[in-house]
């Protein structure tokens, strides 16, 4: 609430200043190839950096700077702390517990199969159609990402295993499955941006 959310310059000013500086940079270009930029060009680059900072609000700049820390440090720590998994002497026993493997299998294979198979049935029956540019590999990848079920899965585990020693293995299985599902889904989807839909 205290960080400014207004830019120093508006969009028309940014565009005008940016185009003017880029034109100036082009005019200052020498004839030599593969060399350092000239002093005039360096001054233009520094002025362009200033203009870019002026169009970006302090709030956006701070949000962008903290994004990595929040996503990859603060949120995981917060999630682990709220999961309530005790990392004690029984951790190895919980890792090898059947409930842990059952939860992992349910999230990884159950979600992937459920989403993929029901999507296939919906398309084959004519109830739905794949969006343009979406193929079945992308559907399977999305199904894998469906295995990331942290909040709701923990809620269901709390209901199913309340006041029992099975709650810790279940929560551990949820965390492991979420991690594996995220990585597996990313690996499947990372090169499918331009995949054509296949009937």
C-alpha positions, 0 to 999 in steps of 0.5 A: 500500500505504500509502494508507488504504483504510478510510472514517471512517464506515460506510454505515449511519452515512453514510445516517443522517447524510445523511438527518438533514442533508437533513431539517434542510436542508428544515426551514431552507427559507424561503418566498421564491423564487429567493434565496440559501440561508439561513445554516442551510442553508449550515451543513447543506451544509458538514456534508453535504460533511464526511459525504461526505468521511468515507464516501470512503476516501483511496485512492478520493479519490486514485484519482478525482483522478488518473483524468483524468491517468492516462487522458489523459496518463500512459497515452498517453505510456506507450503512445507510448513503448512503441510505439517510433515514432521521430519523426524526419525520416522521419515524413512519409514514414512517414505517406504510406507504403502500409503505413501506409494498409494498416494503417489500412484494415485496422483501421478497415474490416476490423474494422468489417466483420468484426464487423458482418457476422459478427454479422449472419450469426450472428443471421440463421442463428439461432446467436445473437440480439442482446441486448435493447435492442441495435440494428445501429447499436450493433453497427457502433459496437462494430465500429469500436471493435474497430479500437482494436488497440494492444497485439496489433497492435503485437505482430503488426507486430513479427512481420511486419516485424521488422528492416525499415524497414516497422515504423515505418509499420506502428506509425504506422498502428496509432496513427492507426487506433486514434485514429480508431476510438475517435473514430468509435466514440464518435460512432456510439454516443453517442446509441444508449443507448436504441436498440431492437434491430432484427432 
